[in-house]
Amino acid sequence: MCIRHCRFGIWNTSLGVGGASAIADLLAVNTSLKTLALSRSEIGDHGMEKLVAGLIANEEGGLHELQLTDAGITGAGSSKFASLLVNSNCSVETTRQLSFTALDSARPALFDALATNPSLKKLQLKEWKLNNEHAAALVVVLK
């Protein structure tokens, strides 16, 4: 049962790598946090790396929803996200408006991770710039 701090959201801030690192420390030990929203921030790829490290470190895996819209994450950060999806500690069920720019280099790793992840139930994409070939590959992965 989630008694306190079930949802944590910070929007429209200059939150960067330092803030993401502090939140990652929380994610490594907190089992009651279910939703994390860091949309319209400046965490970037290094911040994503910190968040993923925190989530992987938490063997209880309590986070269910992750929102990262317009957070300055590129292909390098999406590769880090892929490493979370293939990890056995991943409990993320929903990603809302997950936006990654410059995805092409990381797309194969991310698609492979989506194919093997057992926890993800809902995936909302924003700014992935998928063409017809990408969409067809994504459909195959999600079958």
N, C-alpha and C positions, 0 to 999 in steps of 0.2 A: 504494500500500500504506500502510495506517495503522500507523505504528510507535509513536507516543506520543500520548497525550491524545485518544483516539478518542471518549471519552464524558466529559461533564462534567455532574454533577448536584448540585444543592443543594435539599434538601427541608426543610420545616418551619423556616424561618428568617425573620428580619425583614428579609431582603434587600429593599432598596427601589430607588428610582430611581438613587441613586449606584452601587450594586452593579451594576444593569442597565447603566449607562453604561460601567462598567469592562469588563463582559463584552462589550458592543457593540464596544468598541475591539479586543478580542481577535477577535471575529467578523469584523471588517473586514479582517483580515490572515491569519488562521489558515485553512489549507486541509486540515488533518488532522482537525479536530474533526468528527465525524459525528453525534453525538447531544448535545442540550442539554436538560436537564431542570431546570426552575426551579419545580416544583410547591410549593404551599402557601407562597408567598412574598408579598411586598407590593410587587411591581414596579409594578402598576397600569398605567394607560394611558400615562403618560409613560415608564415603563420599557419598555413594549412599543414605543413610538415609537423609543427609543434602540436596542433590539435590531434592529428592522426596518432602521433606518439603517445599522447595522453589517453586516447581512446583504446589503443592497443594495450597499454599498460594495465588497464582496468579489467581484471579477469572476471568481474561480475557483469560487465557489459550492460549498463543500464540505459544508455542513451538510445532513444527510439527514433527521434526525428531531428534532422539536420537541415537548416536553412542557410544558404550561403549565396545570396544574390548580390551581384556587383561588389564582390570582395577582392577584386584584383588578382584573381587566381587564373593562371595560364596552364599550358600543357604540363609543366613541371609539377604544379600543385595537383592537377588531376591525376598524375601518376602516383602521387602520395595517397590520394583518395582511393585509388585502385588497390594500393597495398593494404588499406583498411578493409576493403570489401572482401579480400581473400583471406583475411586473418580470422582465426577461429573465435576470437573475442568480439567480433563485430556483431552488434545487436541492432544496428540502424535498420529500421523498417521503412522509413519514409524520407525522401529528400525532396524538399520543396524549392522550386525555382533555383536549382543548382546551376550556376552559370560559370562556365570556364571559357576563356578566350584562348586562341591559339591552340586548339585541341588536337590538331592533326598528328603531331608527333606522339602524343600519349593515347590516342584513340585505340590502338590495338590492345594495349595493356588494360585500359579501362573497360573495353568491351569484353575481354577475357574474364576480368574480375566480375562483371555483371553476370556472365554466364555461369559462374560457379558459386556466387553468393547465395546462401540459403535464407538470409534474414530479410533482404530488401523486398518489400511488397509494393511500394509506390515510388515512382521516379518521375519527377517533373523537371523538364529541361528548359533552360533559357540561354539564348545566345550560344548555342552549340554549333551553329552554322552547318547543320547537316545537309549534305546534298543527297540526291537520290540513292547513290551508292552507299553512303553512310547509313541512311535510313533502312535500306535493305539489309545491311549487315547487322544493324541493331535489332531488327525484327527476328533475324535468325538466332541471335544471341539470347533474346528474351523468350523464345519458344519453350 
